[in-house]
C-alpha cells in the first residue's frame, strides 16, 4: 500500500471494475458485486448488516441470509487477497460495529479520487453514472442515491468555471437530472457565452415546460437570470452579484421620495429609508437601486436583516456577513473560526476596489448594520428600517429619508394599476373604502388588489366589507387593517398550501429550506409545489431556489392561525425531529462516534444529508442560528433527549473550524440539567464532559469535578470511548503536573485502543503528542503523531487528517528533519479543502524554511510568494484568530527565509 502504484484499484463510474496490479479481476456473481458495490459506495464508512441483506436479498431474505452474507464477505476479501485464509479479515474488509467497512482511499478508488481532482478532471471522471449495470432496485437505495446526487453536484461545481468546450460533458450529465435548475442554468450561460444563444433559449423553454408539467412550478431565480443573460449576452463575472429583487409590479412612483434620494446619491455613501412596517420602504429602495444600478458596474447585493421578525430572532451580524461574503466570492469555510470583526474586515477587503450597491433591508438598529458597511467610497449602501437609525446618522454620516404612507390619490393609482381603472370607476364608493381600509399601506393594497384581480366575478364592495370585518392588529395602531389583507391571500390558497403556511410559523430561523418545510408538514415531494404556490401568492419569498423567507407580519399572521388550530405541538415535534436527524447526518460526515442511536424516522421526514465534509460544514454555518433556536424550543417543551442530542452533535462543527456561538455555554448548561433530570448516565456523562471544556481555565476545580463524575458514569456503563475522551480532557488540566498530564494522555490512548473507534483514538493520540512536545520528547511525539495521522486518513476524518499532518511537519522541522517536514507539510496542504485558509498559512511557512534548508531555493521562493499572497488576503482574519504576536512571529520566520535567499 506504500508503493507508487496501489496494489488494488476500484472503479465505480461507468460500472464496477477492479484490478490487482495490471490485471483486471472478475468480481463474480451478482450478489458478490452488490456487496462490493455497497461497501465501496460507503467510501470507508460502515454499512450495516441489515442494509447489506436488504440490498442483496430484498425484502424477503432467507433465514440463512446472515450466514450467507458472512460467506460473501469472505469471497469479497479474497478478491483483494486471493491467498487469504478463511475467517481472516485481511487488510481490506473489516468488521465495524454491526456491519462492515472497506478501507479505500483516493489512490484506490475513483469515488474518493474525484474529491481531490480539479473540477474539470472530476467532471470527466464522472461522465458515466456510478455502478452502471447494477439492478435498478439496488441503485434506488440511499447509499447509491447519494452518489448520483454527488455526480450532479460535481457537474454544477465544474460548470462554475467551465469553458464552452466542456458543454458536451455537462450536457451528458444534465440529461440524468432533467429538473435540476442550477445545472441547466449554468449550461444556458455557457451556451450563450459560446454564441449558441438559440440553443440556450430552447433549453430554458424546455426546462420551463418540464417544471410546470412535473412540479407545477415556475423557473427559479438562477434559471431566470440565465435566461435574461441569454437574451442579452454580455461578459459574465461569477463574483458579480446581481441580487436586487424584481421591481414591484404596479409600483407607484413616489416622486417626493425619489427626488430626495437622488439629491443624496452623489454625496452620501449610506442612505437610510425609515418608516412604519408595510409602508413600502423596500419597494422604494428597490426601485431606486434599479435606476442607479448602471452607475455601479460591479453589481448589487441584497440582504433582508429581518429586524422586526415577530419571534425576535433578527439576523445576527455574523450570519449576515456570511451571506454577503459568499455573494462576493468568499467561501465560508475559508473563514474558519473568525469572529465578527474579522469577517467584517474581510467583507471590506472584498469590496475595496468595487463600485457596488448594497441594499440592507429591514434593519433593527445601527449595531446590526454597522459591521455590514463596506469601506470603499465607491459603494452605495441603502438601508431600510422601521427605526430611524440615528446612530448611523451621527457616527457614519448616513443620510435619512423618511417614507410615509401613500396618499389617497397614490393609493387609488396603485389599485388601478393592479385591477384596472374601469373596475374602480364602476364602484367609486367601494374603491374609496378599499383605499381607506388599507390606510395607505402598499403591502395591504397590493394583496387586496391581487385577490380582487383573480376574482373578477365579485364586487369590490364585497372585498371592502371583508377587510372591515377582518382587520389585522399587530400591536401598532397604524397597522390595524393588514390582517384582513393577509386573510385574503390565505383563503385563496389550496388547502394543502394553507396548512403548510400555518405550520411554517413554528420555524424560528431566517430562512426555511425545502427539506425543513417538507419535514414539518410531512408533505414529501409535494412540498416544492406548495412552496411555489405560497411564493406566487406573496406569502413566502424564494431566495435561491432551495430556501424561502417569510415576511415578519405574515409570520405573525401564520402564528395566529396556528394558535387557533390544534396543530402546533405536532408541527413543533416534527421541526425538532428534522433538526435532530439533519444534525446527526452532518455530524456523522465528520467521522465522530454517535452517543445515541435515533431509530427510524417519523413518516414524511425529509432529512438534510450533506454529501461531504465541506457540505456538512456549510450546512452548520447556514443553520447555526436556527439550531440554537430549535434547541431552546426542545428544552422549553421538555423534549430533553432531542435537545441533548443536538447539543452533542454540534460538537463536531465546533471542534473543527466553526467558533461556538456566544450563548452556547448557557445552552449547554441547560442541556446538562436536562440530562441529569432524564436519568440517562451516558447522556449525563457526555454533557458533563461537554460543559467542562469551557471551564479548564475559568474554573479548574469545577473542570476536574465534572470530568471525574463523567468518568465514573462511563466506567459504570462500560463505555471505553467515553472514558478515553475524559482522560484526554484530563490531559489539559491546568492544575496538574507535567507527569500527571502525560499519564492522563497515555491512559486516554490505552482506553481508545480498546474501544475500537478510530476518531477517539485519533483525538487521544493528538493529546499525547501535545504533551510529549510540551515536555521536549520530539522523537516520541513524531512516532505518535504519525500513528494518529495514518489512522485519521484511513478513517477519512478530514479535519484531523490535515491537522495531524501539519503537526508532523512542525515536529520534523523542530527536529531538523527537513525532508520529512517538507513531505508532511505537502500532505497537510493536499488534505486541506481548497477554500480553507488556516492550514496553508502554517504549512507554507514550514515549507519555506524546510525547502530553503534543503537548498531548493527556487521552490522556497515560490512558497514565500504563496505565503505572502495568503497573508495579504487574510491577515486580518489570522490576527483575530491567533493574535498579532503569533502571526507576526510566523511572518518574521518566512521573511527571514526570503532575506537568506538574497
C-alpha positions in Angstrom: 0.0 0.0 0.0 3.0 2.3 0.3 4.3 1.7 -3.3 3.9 4.2 -6.0 1.0 2.3 -7.5 -1.8 1.0 -5.3 -2.0 -2.8 -5.0 -5.7 -2.7 -5.9 -7.7 -0.2 -8.0 -11.5 0.0 -8.0 -13.7 1.9 -10.4 -17.4 2.7 -9.9 -18.1 5.3 -12.5 -19.3 3.6 -15.7 -19.7 0.2 -13.9 -18.0 -1.7 -11.1 -14.5 -2.9 -12.1 -11.4 -4.0 -10.2 -7.7 -4.5 -10.8 -4.9 -6.1 -8.8 -1.8 -4.6 -10.2 -2.3 -4.6 -14.0 -4.7 -7.5 -14.0 -8.4 -7.0 -14.1 -10.3 -9.1 -11.5 -13.5 -11.0 -12.2 -15.7 -9.7 -9.4 -18.0 -12.6 -9.7 -21.8 -13.3 -9.5 -24.4 -10.5 -8.9 -24.7 -10.9 -5.1 -20.9 -10.5 -4.7 -21.0 -7.5 -7.0 -23.7 -5.9 -4.9 -21.8 -6.5 -1.7 -18.6 -5.0 -3.0 -20.5 -2.0 -4.6 -22.3 -1.2 -1.3 -19.0 -1.3 0.7 -17.3 0.8 -2.0 -20.3 3.3 -2.2 -19.9 4.0 1.6 -16.3 5.3 0.9 -14.8 3.9 4.1 -18.0 4.2 6.1 -19.8 1.3 7.8 -22.6 -0.5 6.0 -24.8 -2.3 8.4 -25.6 -6.0 8.1 -29.3 -5.2 7.8 -28.7 -2.8 4.9 -26.5 -5.4 3.1 -29.1 -8.1 3.5 -31.8 -5.8 2.2 -29.7 -4.8 -0.8 -28.6 -8.4 -1.7 -31.8 -10.4 -0.9 -34.5 -7.8 -1.0 -37.5 -7.5 1.3 -37.8 -11.3 2.0 -34.4 -12.7 2.8 -33.9 -16.4 3.6 -33.4 -17.4 7.2 -29.8 -18.2 6.4 -29.1 -14.8 4.9 -26.8 -13.7 7.7 -24.6 -16.8 7.3 -24.6 -16.4 3.5 -23.6 -12.8 4.0 -20.6 -13.8 6.1 -19.5 -16.2 3.3 -20.0 -13.5 0.7 -17.8 -11.2 2.8 -15.1 -13.8 2.8 -15.3 -14.1 -1.0 -15.0 -10.4 -1.4 -12.0 -10.3 0.9 -10.3 -12.8 -1.4 -10.9 -10.6 -4.4 -8.3 -8.3 -2.8 -6.1 -11.0 -1.3 -6.5 -14.4 -3.1 -4.4 -16.3 -0.6 -6.2 -15.0 2.5 -7.1 -17.9 4.9 -10.7 -18.5 5.8 -12.2 -16.4 8.6 -9.3 -14.0 8.4 -10.3 -10.3 7.9 -7.2 -9.3 6.0 -6.3 -5.7 5.2 -9.3 -4.5 3.2 -12.8 -5.5 4.5 -13.0 -5.0 8.3 -15.9 -5.7 10.7 -17.2 -2.5 12.3 -20.0 -2.4 14.9 -23.0 -4.2 13.3 -21.6 -4.0 9.8 -18.5 -3.9 7.6 -16.1 -1.2 6.3 -14.0 -1.3 3.1 -10.7 0.5 3.6 -10.1 2.6 0.5 -8.5 5.9 -0.4 -8.2 8.3 -3.3 -5.4 6.3 -4.9 -7.5 3.1 -4.7 -11.0 4.3 -5.7 -12.4 6.8 -8.2 -15.3 7.6 -5.8 -12.7 9.2 -3.5 -10.4 10.5 -6.2 -13.0 12.9 -7.6 -13.0 14.8 -4.3 -9.3 15.7 -4.8 -9.4 16.3 -8.6 -9.8 19.7 -10.3 -13.4 20.4 -11.2 -12.8 19.7 -14.9 -11.0 16.5 -14.3 -13.7 15.4 -11.8 -16.3 16.2 -14.5 -14.5 13.9 -17.0 -14.2 11.1 -14.3 -18.0 11.1 -13.6 -19.2 11.1 -17.2 -20.8 7.7 -16.7 -23.1 7.1 -13.8 -21.7 5.2 -10.8 -22.3 1.5 -10.7 -23.9 1.3 -14.1 -25.3 -2.2 -14.7 -26.4 -2.9 -11.2 -30.0 -3.8 -10.6 -32.1 -0.6 -10.7 -33.8 -1.5 -7.5 -30.4 -1.7 -5.8 -29.4 1.7 -7.2 -32.5 3.2 -5.6 -31.0 2.6 -2.1 -30.0 5.9 -0.3 -26.4 4.7 -0.3 -26.3 4.9 -4.1 -28.7 7.8 -4.4 -26.1 10.0 -2.6 -23.5 9.2 -5.2 -25.9 10.1 -8.0 -26.6 13.4 -6.3 -22.9 14.0 -5.8 -22.3 13.3 -9.6 -24.7 16.1 -10.3 -23.1 18.4 -7.8 -19.7 17.8 -9.4 -21.2 18.9 -12.7 -22.7 22.0 -11.0 -19.3 22.9 -9.5 -17.4 22.3 -12.7 -19.9 24.5 -14.6 -19.0 27.5 -12.5 -15.6 27.8 -14.2 -16.0 25.6 -17.3 -15.4 26.8 -20.8 -17.8 26.1 -23.6 -15.5 23.2 -24.6 -17.0 21.3 -21.6 -20.5 21.7 -22.8 -20.9 18.1 -24.1 -19.6 16.7 -20.8 -22.1 18.8 -18.8 -25.0 18.1 -21.1 -24.4 14.4 -20.8 -24.7 14.5 -17.0 -27.6 17.0 -17.1 -29.6 14.5 -19.1 -29.8 12.4 -15.9 -31.2 15.4 -13.9 -33.8 17.0 -16.1 -35.3 19.1 -13.3 -32.0 20.4 -11.8 -32.4 24.1 -12.3 -28.9 25.2 -11.2 -27.1 22.9 -13.6 -29.3 23.7 -16.5 -29.0 27.4 -15.7 -25.2 27.2 -15.9 -25.4 25.2 -19.2 -27.6 28.0 -20.6 -25.0 30.5 -19.6 -22.2 28.5 -21.3 -24.3 28.1 -24.5 -24.8 31.9 -24.6 -21.1 32.5 -24.0 -20.3 30.2 -26.9 -22.5 32.2 -29.2 -25.2 29.5 -29.2 -28.0 31.7 -27.9 -30.8 30.0 -29.8 -29.9 26.6 -28.1 -29.8 28.4 -24.7 -33.3 29.8 -25.2 -34.6 26.4 -26.3 -33.1 24.8 -23.3 -34.7 27.4 -21.0 -38.1 26.8 -22.7 -37.8 23.0 -22.3 -36.9 23.5 -18.6 -39.9 25.8 -18.0 -42.3 23.3 -19.5 -40.8 20.4 -17.5 -41.0 22.3 -14.2 -44.6 23.3 -14.9 -45.8 19.8 -16.0 -43.9 17.8 -13.4 -43.8 20.1 -10.4 -46.3 22.8 -11.1 -43.6 25.3 -10.5 -42.1 28.3 -12.4 -38.3 28.6 -13.1 -36.3 29.7 -10.1 -34.2 32.9 -9.9 -31.0 31.3 -11.3 -32.8 29.9 -14.3 -34.5 33.3 -14.9 -31.2 35.1 -14.6 -29.6 32.8 -17.1 -32.5 33.3 -19.4 -32.0 37.0 -19.3 -28.3 36.7 -20.0 -29.1 34.5 -23.0 -31.5 37.2 -24.2 -28.9 39.9 -23.7 -25.5 38.2 -23.7 -22.6 40.0 -22.2 -19.4 39.4 -20.3 -20.0 37.3 -17.2 -18.4 37.6 -13.8 -19.0 34.7 -11.3 -18.4 37.1 -8.4 -20.5 40.0 -9.8 -23.7 39.6 -7.8 -27.0 40.9 -9.3 -29.3 40.4 -6.3 -31.8 43.2 -6.3 -35.3 41.8 -6.1 -37.6 42.4 -9.1 -39.3 45.8 -9.1 -42.8 45.6 -7.6 -45.4 45.1 -10.3 -47.7 48.1 -10.4 -45.3 50.2 -8.4 -46.5 53.8 -8.0 -43.6 56.2 -8.3 -43.1 58.4 -5.2 -41.6 61.5 -6.8 -41.1 63.3 -3.5 -39.0 60.5 -2.1 -37.0 59.8 -5.3 -36.2 63.5 -5.6 -34.8 63.4 -2.0 -32.9 60.2 -2.7 -31.4 61.5 -5.9 -30.2 64.5 -4.1 -28.3 62.2 -1.6 -26.8 59.8 -4.1 -24.0 61.9 -5.3 -22.8 62.9 -1.8 -23.7 60.1 0.5 -22.3 56.6 0.9 -25.1 55.5 3.2 -28.8 56.3 2.8 -31.5 55.2 5.3 -35.1 54.8 4.4 -37.1 54.6 7.6 -40.8 54.3 8.2 -43.5 52.1 9.6 -44.0 48.4 8.7 -45.7 47.8 5.4 -45.3 51.4 4.2 -43.3 50.4 1.1 -39.7 51.2 2.1 -38.4 48.1 0.3 -40.3 48.8 -2.9 -39.0 52.4 -3.0 -35.4 51.3 -2.2 -35.5 48.5 -4.8 -36.9 50.8 -7.5 -34.3 53.5 -6.7 -31.5 51.0 -6.7 -32.5 49.6 -10.1 -32.4 53.1 -11.5 -28.9 53.7 -10.1 -27.6 50.2 -11.0 -25.8 51.3 -14.2 -23.7 53.7 -12.2 -22.4 50.7 -10.1 -20.8 48.3 -12.6 -19.6 45.7 -10.0 -23.1 44.6 -9.1 -25.7 44.8 -6.3 -26.0 42.9 -3.0 -29.4 42.5 -1.2 -30.0 41.1 2.3 -33.1 41.1 4.4 -31.9 41.5 8.0 -35.4 40.6 9.5 -35.0 43.2 12.1 -38.7 43.1 13.2 -39.3 39.4 13.0 -42.1 38.7 15.5 -40.1 35.9 17.1 -37.5 38.4 18.0 -34.8 36.4 16.1 -33.2 39.0 13.9 -30.3 38.1 11.6 -27.1 38.1 13.6 -24.4 40.3 12.1 -22.1 37.3 11.7 -24.8 35.4 9.8 -25.4 38.4 7.7 -21.7 38.8 6.9 -21.6 35.1 6.0 -24.3 35.6 3.3 -22.7 38.8 2.0 -19.2 37.2 1.8 -20.5 34.2 -0.1 -22.2 36.6 -2.5 -18.9 38.3 -3.4 -17.0 35.0 -3.8 -15.5 34.4 -0.3 -16.0 30.8 0.9 -17.4 30.5 4.4 -15.1 27.5 5.0 -12.1 29.8 4.4 -13.2 32.0 7.4 -12.9 29.2 9.9 -13.4 30.4 13.5 -13.1 34.1 12.6 -15.4 36.3 14.6 -17.5 39.3 13.8 -14.6 41.8 13.4 -12.5 39.6 11.2 -15.5 38.8 8.9 -16.4 42.5 8.7 -12.8 43.3 7.7 -12.8 40.5 5.1 -16.0 42.0 3.7 -14.5 45.4 3.5 -11.4 44.0 1.8 -13.6 42.1 -0.8 -15.3 45.4 -1.7 -12.2 47.6 -1.6 -11.9 48.2 -5.3 -15.5 47.7 -6.3 -18.4 50.1 -7.1 -21.5 48.3 -5.8 -24.9 48.9 -4.3 -25.5 47.2 -1.0 -29.2 47.1 -0.1 -29.8 46.1 3.6 -33.5 45.6 4.1 -35.5 45.7 7.4 -32.7 46.5 9.8 -33.4 46.5 13.5 -30.8 49.1 14.7 -27.5 50.7 14.0 -25.5 47.9 15.6 -26.9 45.3 13.3 -25.9 47.4 10.3 -22.6 48.8 11.2 -20.5 45.6 10.7 -22.0 45.2 7.2 -20.8 48.6 5.9 -18.2 48.5 3.1 -15.2 50.8 3.5 -15.0 51.6 -0.2 -16.0 55.1 -1.1 -17.4 53.8 -4.4 -20.1 51.8 -2.8 -23.6 53.0 -2.0 -25.4 51.4 1.0 -29.2 51.7 1.1 -30.7 50.7 4.4 -34.4 50.3 5.2 -35.8 50.2 8.8 -38.7 50.9 10.9 -36.3 52.7 13.2 -34.5 55.9 12.2 -31.0 54.5 12.9 -29.9 57.8 14.5 -26.6 56.2 15.4 -25.6 55.7 11.8 -26.6 59.2 11.0 -24.5 60.6 13.9 -21.4 58.4 13.5 -21.3 57.2 9.9 -22.8 60.3 8.3 -25.7 58.4 6.8 -28.5 60.5 5.2 -32.0 59.8 6.5 -35.1 59.8 4.2 -38.5 59.2 5.9 -41.0 57.1 4.0 -44.6 57.9 4.8 -47.9 56.3 3.7 -49.3 56.7 0.3 -51.8 59.5 -0.1 -55.4 58.6 -1.3 -54.6 59.5 -4.9 -51.4 57.4 -5.0 -53.2 54.5 -3.2 -56.0 54.6 -5.8 -53.4 54.7 -8.6 -51.8 51.6 -7.2 -55.2 49.8 -7.1 -55.9 51.0 -10.7 -52.6 49.5 -11.9 -53.4 46.2 -10.3 -57.1 45.7 -11.1 -57.9 48.2 -13.8 -59.3 51.7 -13.8 -62.7 50.7 -15.2 -63.4 48.4 -12.3 -62.6 51.1 -9.8 -64.7 53.7 -11.6 -67.7 51.3 -11.7 -67.7 51.2 -7.8 -66.4 54.5 -6.6 -67.7 54.0 -3.0 -66.1 50.6 -2.7 -62.9 51.9 -4.2 -62.7 54.6 -1.5 -63.5 52.0 1.1 -60.6 49.9 -0.1 -58.2 52.9 0.0 -59.4 53.8 3.5 -59.2 50.4 5.0 -55.7 49.8 3.6 -54.7 53.0 5.2 -52.1 54.0 2.6 -50.0 50.8 3.2 -48.7 49.5 -0.1 -48.5 45.9 1.3 -52.1 45.8 2.2 -53.2 47.5 -1.0 -51.1 45.1 -3.2 -52.5 41.9 -1.5 -56.1 43.2 -1.6 -55.7 44.2 -5.3 -54.2 40.8 -6.2 -57.2 38.9 -4.9 -59.6 41.3 -6.4 -57.9 40.8 -9.8 -58.1 37.0 -9.6 -61.8 37.0 -8.6 -63.3 39.4 -11.2 -66.8 37.9 -10.6 -67.0 39.5 -7.1 -67.9 43.1 -6.4 -65.3 45.4 -4.8 -67.8 46.2 -2.1 -67.5 42.5 -1.0 -63.8 42.9 -0.6 -64.2 46.1 1.3 -66.7 44.5 3.6 -64.5 41.6 4.4 -61.5 43.8 5.1 -63.6 45.8 7.5 -64.6 42.6 9.4 -61.1 41.1 9.5 -58.9 43.9 10.4 -55.3 42.9 11.3 -53.9 44.1 14.6 -50.1 43.9 15.0 -49.9 45.9 18.2 -49.2 49.1 16.2 -52.4 51.1 15.7 -51.2 52.3 12.3 -51.3 48.7 11.0 -54.9 47.9 12.2 -56.2 46.6 8.9 -53.5 44.4 7.5 -54.6 41.1 9.0 -57.6 41.1 6.7 -55.4 41.6 3.6 -53.4 38.6 4.7 -56.5 36.5 5.3 -57.5 37.1 1.6 -54.2 35.7 0.5 -54.5 32.8 2.9 -58.1 31.9 2.0 -57.2 31.8 -1.8 -54.6 29.1 -1.2 -55.2 25.4 -1.8 -55.9 23.5 1.5 -52.5 21.9 1.4 -50.7 25.2 0.8 -52.8 26.9 3.6 -51.8 24.1 6.0 -48.1 24.5 5.1 -48.3 28.2 5.6 -49.7 27.7 9.1 -47.2 25.1 10.1 -44.2 27.2 8.9 -44.9 29.5 11.8 -43.0 27.1 14.1 -39.8 27.5 12.1 -37.6 30.0 14.1 -34.9 30.6 11.5 -34.3 33.4 9.0 -34.7 31.0 6.1 -36.6 27.8 5.6 -35.2 25.0 3.4 -37.4 22.9 1.3 -36.4 19.9 3.3 -37.3 21.6 6.6 -40.7 22.6 5.2 -41.3 19.0 4.0 -40.4 17.6 7.4 -42.7 20.0 9.3 -45.6 19.3 7.0 -44.9 15.7 6.1 -45.9 16.6 2.5 -42.9 14.9 1.0 -42.2 15.7 -2.8 -45.3 17.8 -3.0 -43.7 20.4 -0.7 -41.8 22.1 -3.6 -45.0 22.8 -5.5 -46.8 24.0 -2.3 -43.9 26.4 -1.6 -44.1 27.6 -5.2 -47.8 28.3 -4.6 -47.1 30.3 -1.4 -44.3 32.2 -3.2 -46.6 33.1 -6.1 -49.2 34.3 -3.6 -46.5 36.5 -2.0 -46.9 34.6 1.3 -43.2 33.5 1.0 -40.2 34.9 -0.7 -37.9 32.5 -2.6 -34.2 33.2 -2.1 -32.1 30.8 -4.1 -34.4 28.1 -5.4 -33.9 26.0 -2.3 -34.8 28.3 0.6 -37.6 30.7 1.5 -38.2 33.6 3.8 -41.5 34.8 5.3 -42.2 38.5 6.0 -42.4 39.3 9.7 -46.1 40.4 9.5 -47.0 37.3 7.6 -45.2 35.2 10.1 -47.2 36.8 12.9 -50.4 36.0 10.9 -49.4 32.4 10.4 -48.7 32.1 14.1 -52.2 33.3 14.9 -53.7 30.8 12.5 -51.6 28.0 14.0 -52.6 29.1 17.6 -56.3 28.7 16.6 -55.7 25.2 15.4 -54.6 22.0 17.2 -51.5 21.5 15.0 -48.8 23.4 16.9 -47.4 20.6 19.1 -47.2 18.1 16.3 -45.5 20.7 14.0 -43.0 21.6 16.7 -42.2 17.9 17.3 -41.6 17.4 13.6 -39.5 20.6 13.4 -37.3 19.3 16.3 -37.0 15.8 14.8 -36.0 17.3 11.4 -33.1 19.2 13.0 -32.1 16.3 15.3 -31.8 14.0 12.4 -30.2 16.5 10.0 -27.7 17.5 12.6 -26.9 13.8 13.2 -26.3 13.2 9.4 -24.0 16.2 9.3 -22.2 15.1 12.4 -21.5 11.6 11.0 -19.8 13.2 8.0 -17.1 14.4 10.4 -16.3 10.8 11.4 -17.2 11.0 15.0 -18.9 8.2 17.1 -22.6 8.5 17.9 -23.5 9.0 21.5 -27.1 7.7 20.9 -28.9 6.0 18.1 -32.0 7.6 16.7 -34.1 4.8 15.5 -36.4 5.0 12.4 -37.7 8.5 11.5 -41.3 9.5 11.6 -43.3 9.1 8.4 -42.8 12.0 6.0 -39.4 13.2 7.4 -37.2 14.7 4.8 -33.7 14.8 6.3 -30.9 17.0 5.0 -27.9 14.8 4.2 -24.7 16.8 3.3 -22.6 14.8 0.8 -19.2 15.5 2.3 -17.2 17.4 4.9 -17.3 20.7 3.2 -21.1 20.5 2.6 -21.7 19.5 6.2 -19.7 22.5 7.4 -21.6 24.8 5.1 -24.9 23.4 6.5 -23.8 24.0 10.1 -22.8 27.6 9.2 -26.1 28.3 7.4 -28.3 26.8 10.1 -26.4 27.9 13.2 -29.0 30.4 14.4 -31.9 28.1 13.6 -30.2 25.2 15.5 -29.8 27.4 18.6 -33.5 28.3 18.5 -34.6 24.7 17.9 -32.6 23.5 20.9 -34.2 26.3 23.0 -37.6 25.1 21.8 -36.8 21.5 22.7 -35.6 22.5 26.2 -38.7 24.7 26.8 -41.0 21.8 25.7 -39.0 19.4 27.9 -38.1 17.3 25.0 -34.8 16.8 26.8 -33.4 13.9 24.8 -33.7 15.7 21.5 -32.2 18.9 22.8 -29.2 17.0 24.3 -28.7 15.1 21.1 -28.4 18.3 19.1 -26.1 19.9 21.6 -23.8 16.9 21.5 -23.9 16.5 17.7 -23.0 20.2 17.3 -19.6 19.4 18.9 -18.2 18.2 15.6 -18.6 21.6 13.9 -17.3 23.5 17.0 -14.1 21.3 17.2 -13.2 21.9 13.5 -13.4 25.5 12.2 -16.7 26.9 13.5 -16.5 29.1 16.6 -19.2 28.2 19.1 -21.9 30.9 19.4 -21.7 33.2 22.4 -24.7 31.7 24.1 -23.7 28.0 23.6 -22.3 27.7 27.1 -25.5 28.8 28.7 -27.5 26.5 26.4 -25.1 23.6 27.2 -25.6 24.2 31.0 -29.4 23.9 30.5 -28.9 20.7 28.5 -26.7 19.3 31.3 -29.5 19.9 33.8 -31.9 18.3 31.4 -29.6 15.2 31.1 -29.4 15.0 34.9 -33.2 15.1 35.1 -33.5 12.5 32.4 -31.6 10.0 34.4 -29.6 8.5 31.5 -25.9 8.1 32.6 -24.5 8.1 29.0 -26.1 11.4 28.2 -25.3 13.0 31.5 -21.6 11.9 31.2 -21.4 13.3 27.7 -22.9 16.7 28.8 -20.6 16.8 31.8 -17.6 16.4 29.5 -19.1 18.9 27.0 -19.7 21.6 29.6 -16.3 21.1 31.4 -14.3 22.2 28.3 -15.0 25.9 28.8 -14.1 25.6 32.5 -10.5 24.5 32.0 -9.0 27.9 32.8 -12.0 29.7 34.2 -12.8 27.2 37.0 -10.2 24.4 37.1 -11.8 22.8 40.2 -15.2 22.5 38.6 -13.5 21.4 35.4 -12.0 18.4 37.3 -15.1 17.7 39.3 -17.3 17.3 36.2 -14.7 15.2 34.4 -14.4 12.9 37.4 -18.1 12.4 37.6 -18.3 11.8 33.9 -15.6 9.2 34.2 -17.5 7.4 37.0 -20.6 7.3 34.8 -18.7 6.0 31.8 -17.0 3.3 33.9 -20.3 2.2 35.3 -21.8 1.8 31.8 -18.6 0.2 30.4 -18.2 2.9 27.8 -14.5 2.8 26.9 -14.6 5.5 24.3 -16.2 7.9 26.8 -13.6 7.1 29.3 -10.8 7.7 26.8 -12.2 11.1 25.9 -12.4 12.1 29.6 -8.8 11.1 30.2 -7.9 13.1 27.0 -9.6 16.1 28.6 -7.8 15.5 31.9 -4.5 15.8 30.0 -5.4 19.5 29.5 -5.8 20.2 33.2 -4.0 23.4 34.2 -3.6 22.4 37.8 -1.9 19.1 37.1 1.8 18.4 36.9 3.6 17.5 33.7 3.9 13.9 34.7 0.2 13.7 35.6 -0.8 15.2 32.2 1.4 12.7 30.4 -0.1 9.8 32.4 -3.6 11.0 31.6 -2.9 11.2 27.9 -1.4 7.7 27.9 -4.4 6.4 29.7 -6.6 8.0 27.1 -4.7 6.2 24.3 -4.9 2.8 26.1 -8.6 3.1 26.5 -9.1 4.4 23.0 -7.3 1.4 21.5 -9.6 -0.9 23.5 -12.8 0.8 22.3 -12.0 0.4 18.6 -13.4 3.8 17.5 -10.9 5.5 15.1 -11.8 9.1 15.9 -11.5 8.5 19.6 -8.0 7.1 19.2 -7.0 10.0 16.8 -8.0 12.6 19.4 -6.3 10.6 22.2 -3.1 10.4 20.2 -3.2 14.1 19.5 -3.5 14.8 23.2 -0.4 12.6 23.8 1.5 14.3 21.1 0.7 17.7 22.5 2.0 16.7 25.9 5.1 15.0 24.6 6.0 18.1 22.6 5.5 20.3 25.6 7.9 18.1 27.6 10.5 18.1 24.8 10.3 14.5 23.7 10.1 15.2 19.9 11.2 11.8 18.8 8.4 10.0 20.6 5.9 12.8 19.6 6.8 12.2 15.9 6.1 8.5 16.2 2.8 9.0 18.0 1.7 11.8 15.6 2.4 9.6 12.6 0.2 6.9 14.1 -2.6 9.4 14.6 -2.2 10.8 11.1 -2.3 7.4 9.4 -5.4 6.4 11.3 -7.2 9.7 10.6 -6.5 9.3 6.8 -7.6 5.7 6.9 -10.8 6.5 8.7 -11.5 9.6 6.4 -11.6 12.0 9.3 -11.0 15.1 7.1 -10.2 17.8 9.7 -7.9 15.6 11.8 -6.1 14.2 8.7 -4.9 17.7 7.8 -4.3 18.8 11.4 -2.1 15.8 12.2 -0.1 16.2 9.0 0.6 19.8 10.0 1.6 18.7 13.5 4.1 16.2 12.0 5.5 18.9 9.7 6.1 21.2 12.8 7.7 18.4 14.8 10.1 17.4 12.0 11.1 21.0 11.4 11.9 21.4 15.0 14.0 18.1 14.9 15.9 19.3 11.8 14.5 16.6 9.5 13.7 19.0 6.7 12.8 16.3 4.1 10.1 14.9 6.4 8.9 18.5 7.2 8.5 19.2 3.5 6.7 15.9 3.0 4.2 16.3 5.7 3.6 20.0 5.0 2.8 19.0 1.5 0.4 16.3 2.7 -1.3 18.8 5.0 -1.9 21.1 2.1 -3.1 18.3 -0.1 -5.7 17.2 2.5 -7.0 20.7 3.2 -10.1 21.7 1.3 -9.3 24.3 -1.4 -11.1 27.2 0.4 -9.6 26.6 3.8 -7.0 29.3 4.6 -5.6 28.4 8.1 -3.7 25.2 7.4 -1.9 26.8 4.3 -0.6 29.6 6.5 1.4 27.4 8.8 2.2 24.7 6.2 3.6 27.2 3.7 5.7 28.8 6.5 7.2 25.3 7.3 7.7 24.6 3.6 9.6 27.9 3.2 12.0 27.1 6.0 12.5 23.4 5.2 12.9 23.8 1.4 15.5 26.6 1.9 17.4 24.4 4.4 17.5 21.7 1.7 18.9 24.1 -0.8 15.9 24.2 -3.1 15.9 28.0 -3.4 13.5 28.1 -6.4 10.8 26.1 -4.5 11.4 28.1 -1.4 10.9 31.4 -3.3 7.7 30.1 -4.8 6.4 29.1 -1.4 7.3 32.5 0.1 5.4 34.1 -2.7 2.4 31.9 -1.9 2.7 32.7 1.8 2.8 36.4 1.1 -0.3 36.2 -1.1 -2.2 34.4 1.7 -1.1 36.9 4.3 -2.1 39.8 2.1 -5.6 38.4 1.5 -6.3 37.0 5.0 -4.0 38.7 7.5 -7.0 40.4 9.3 -8.6 37.0 9.9 -5.4 35.4 11.0 -4.7 38.1 13.6 -8.2 37.9 15.1 -8.0 34.1 15.4 -4.3 33.7 16.6 -3.4 37.2 17.8 -0.9 39.7 16.5 2.2 38.2 18.2 1.7 34.7 16.9 1.0 35.9 13.3 4.0 38.3 13.4 6.3 35.5 14.6 5.4 33.3 11.7 5.7 36.1 9.2 9.1 37.0 10.6 10.3 33.4 10.1 9.2 33.5 6.4 10.7 36.9 5.8 14.0 35.7 7.3 13.9 32.9 4.7 13.3 35.5 1.9 16.2 37.6 3.1 18.5 34.5 3.2 17.7 33.8 -0.4 19.3 37.1 -1.4 
